[in-house]
Amino acid sequence: MKNFGGTVLFLDRSDINTDEIIPAKYLTENSKEALKPYILEDLQLPGFSPADTAGKGVILTRGNFGCGSSREHAPWVLEVNGINMVLGESFARIFRQNMYNCGMIAAELPAATLEELFRDFKGVETALTVDAAAETLTFRGGGKTKSVPFALKDFEKALVEAGGWVEYADAHY
C-alpha cells in the first residue's frame, strides 16, 4: 500500500481540469517518470507555482477536481511526484476512478469542512496524518490540530490496499 498523508498542497479553486494537471502535449511520453516535471504546469491560480508541489503528499482542493478530458496521466503525474491523495468536495467520475485504479485516494469532504480547513491551515505548512482503518484525517499546522472523518467504499479500500486495479486483479482473478 502507498504512503498516504504528508505535507498538504492547498489549491483553493474548483474545476481544476486534467489539462491543468498534466497538459495534453505531454501525453506522448512513454513513462510516468517522463511526466514528472510537468505537474500542474498550466494551472492558473494566484500565488501558485508548479515548484510548490515539491515535497507535498496531499492536495486539498475544492469541487470538481479532475474534470475535462479523461486520462490516466493525471493521476500518474501526481503519483510520480509523491502525491497519493487528493481531498475535495467532488471529483470528475473518471478521474476519481483512475485514482483508485492506481491505488491512490480521492476522498470527498463536505464543503463546510473544506472551508474550515482552508481557513485554519492555508498559508501555513500543514501535515496530514491518515488513519485509513479509522477513516480519519488529522491536520497539524500553525499550532492547530483538526481531525475530520472521511469515507471509503469497500471496493475502494480493496483497490488502495492492493496497490491499484492491476494488483487487485492479479490477486483475485
Rosetta blueprint (number, residue, H / E / L):
1 M L
2 K L
3 N L
4 F L
5 G L
6 G E
7 T E
8 V E
9 L E
10 F E
11 L L
12 D L
13 R L
14 S L
15 D L
16 I L
17 N E
18 T H
19 D H
20 E H
21 I H
22 I L
23 P L
24 A H
25 K H
26 Y H
27 L L
28 T L
29 E L
30 N L
31 S L
32 K H
33 E H
34 A H
35 L H
36 K H
37 P H
38 Y H
39 I L
40 L L
41 E L
42 D L
43 L L
44 Q L
45 L L
46 P L
47 G L
48 F L
49 S L
50 P H
51 A H
52 D H
53 T H
54 A L
55 G L
56 K E
57 G E
58 V E
59 I E
60 L E
61 T L
62 R L
63 G L
64 N L
65 F E
66 G L
67 C E
68 G L
69 S L
70 S L
71 R L
72 E L
73 H H
74 A H
75 P H
76 W H
77 V H
78 L H
79 E H
80 V H
81 N L
82 G L
83 I L
84 N L
85 M E
86 V E
87 L E
88 G E
89 E L
90 S L
91 F E
92 A L
93 R H
94 I H
95 F H
96 R H
97 Q H
98 N H
99 M H
100 Y H
101 N H
102 C L
103 G L
104 M L
105 I E
106 A E
107 A E
108 E E
109 L L
110 P L
111 A H
112 A H
113 T H
114 L H
115 E H
116 E H
117 L H
118 F H
119 R H
120 D H
121 F H
122 K L
123 G L
124 V L
125 E L
126 T L
127 A E
128 L E
129 T E
130 V E
131 D E
132 A L
133 A L
134 A L
135 E L
136 T E
137 L E
138 T E
139 F E
140 R E
141 G E
142 G L
143 G L
144 K E
145 T E
146 K E
147 S E
148 V E
149 P E
150 F L
151 A L
152 L L
153 K L
154 D H
155 F H
156 E H
157 K H
158 A H
159 L H
160 V H
161 E H
162 A H
163 G L
164 G L
165 W H
166 V H
167 E H
168 Y H
169 A H
170 D H
171 A H
172 H H
173 Y L
